[in-house]
Structure formats: C-alpha cells, structure tokens
Amino acid sequence: MTFGQRFARFTTDVVVRHPGLWRFFRGPLRREFDRLAPRWDSLRGPDSLAPLEAVLDRLETPPQRVLDLGTGTGIAARLVGSRYPEADVVGVDVAERMLDEARRLTDSQRITYRQADAERLPFDRGSFDLVTLNNMIPFFDELARVTTSNGHVAVAFTAGAETPIYVRPERLRSELSRRGFAEFAEVSAGRGTALLARRS
Ligand SMILES: C[S@@+](CC[C@H](N)C(=O)[O-])C[C@H]1O[C@@H](n2cnc3c(N)ncnc32)[C@H](O)[C@@H]1O
C-alpha cells in the first residue's frame, strides 16, 4: 500500500471504533481525495463494481430514493441510477474536486451530487430506501438515521480485505445489528466483497 492508502486504512480503523475522532482526520483525508480526484478513475481496476453489483442483485424491490455515500467521481451513483431507472440518486462526498469530476461524468438529471460529511448528513430521518457505500468509511449512527424502515444498506469493498478503506464483515454486522439492521447477506465477486442489510 502507498502512504496515502495506509493513511486511509488507519483512518478507517480508528473512526469505526471512535467516530468522534473523525474531526481530526476529515481535513487530511479530504485533501488527499481532492488531490487524487483528477486521476481517480484511472486508478480503478476493471471489475471494481462487481461486489456492489452482486449484492444489489439480492435486492427484491427496486429502490426509489438512493444515497451513495463517499461517492467520489460518482461511479456507484451512476451504476445505481442505470440499474433503477425510477430512482432518484444523491451522491455525497466531502471532497469538492471529486464531485466536480462526478458532475462532469454524469448526464442524468435523476443523479445529483452534494458536498456533505457522512458523519452528519443534511437529510431527514428515513430519507432513503437504499444507501450504498463503495470503499467508504461507514458512520453507523447516520446510516441508521437516514435509512427508512425496511430500507437497505449496501457496503462494498472492491478488493475485499486488501481495500485501503475496509471494515471486516463481523464488525459491519455487529455495528449494524445494534442499530436495528438485520437480514444480512454477504457476497464475493471479482476481487471484492459486499454486505447487504435491511433496516427493520
Ligand atoms: C476510496 S474513495 C471511493 C470513491 C467511490 N465510492 C468509488 O468507489 O470510486 C472514498 C471517498 O469517500 C469520501 N469520504 C471519505 N470520508 C467521507 C465522509 N465522512 N463524508 C463524505 N465523504 C467521505 C472521500 O472524499 C472519497 O471520495
């Protein structure tokens, strides 16, 4: 791993255990992703969306309102937008230059982008029936707050445990269970892994 990737892993490990420490990491991580934004898509492997696609295959009902957290250049937001033609999709990121790229690459009016922090989202309780995270640090309290009853959260890691931003499935399950999620499904696809959970 590069220094930047090791920093992303360290940040993930700390913040998942102690979300209150995110305030010390927000600035450096945002600067790192702003720096990477112009070449972010060239760093991606060919099957990087395979885990997210595989876990979305488990959804029985198409979502109507989707939030893609840590959207970066919007690749997962666009995937969801094309899979679910009736859905409105919001991609959120702290890094404005990532969002510049996302807007440039998106031609659907159903997909919009907003700069915001996943730790404190500018959305009402129960606003979304699907929340996706592709290689993104989960902030579990906010995930539970913005996901509607019977809605789903999909958490995917492109390269499984080798992904710089990675959380083990046991940890995902325990944090999500404590906040009212159940009916977990785990998949492996391409080089990666993903987990789906339903909010009761
Ligand atoms: C590893 S990148 C993944 C980008 C995209 N999901 C993809 O798969 O290409 C992580 C993204 O999450 C964003 N991010 C990290 N922490 C965040 C937070 N607390 N709130 C919003 N975005 C965040 C970063 O700026 C970065 O764009």
The ligand as a Gaussian input file, in Angstrom:
#p B3LYP/6-31G(d) Opt

LIG

0 1
 C      -11.959000       5.364000      -1.618000
 S      -12.921000       6.705000      -2.218000
 C      -14.266000       5.845000      -3.004000
 C      -14.974000       6.681000      -4.022000
 C      -16.093000       5.943000      -4.783000
 N      -17.100000       5.429000      -3.911000
 C      -15.519000       4.840000      -5.629000
 O      -15.767000       3.667000      -5.341000
 O      -14.802000       5.143000      -6.582000
 C      -13.665000       7.310000      -0.717000
 C      -14.443000       8.592000      -0.928000
 O      -15.137000       8.872000       0.278000
 C      -15.040000      10.242000       0.563000
 N      -15.239000      10.397000       2.010000
 C      -14.455000       9.919000       2.997000
 N      -14.985000      10.213000       4.191000
 C      -16.131000      10.879000       3.940000
 C      -17.141000      11.436000       4.779000
 N      -17.078000      11.393000       6.106000
 N      -18.203000      12.022000       4.197000
 C      -18.311000      12.081000       2.844000
 N      -17.376000      11.585000       2.008000
 C      -16.303000      10.987000       2.549000
 C      -13.670000      10.649000       0.045000
 O      -13.570000      12.026000      -0.217000
 C      -13.567000       9.804000      -1.218000
 O      -14.052000      10.476000      -2.352000

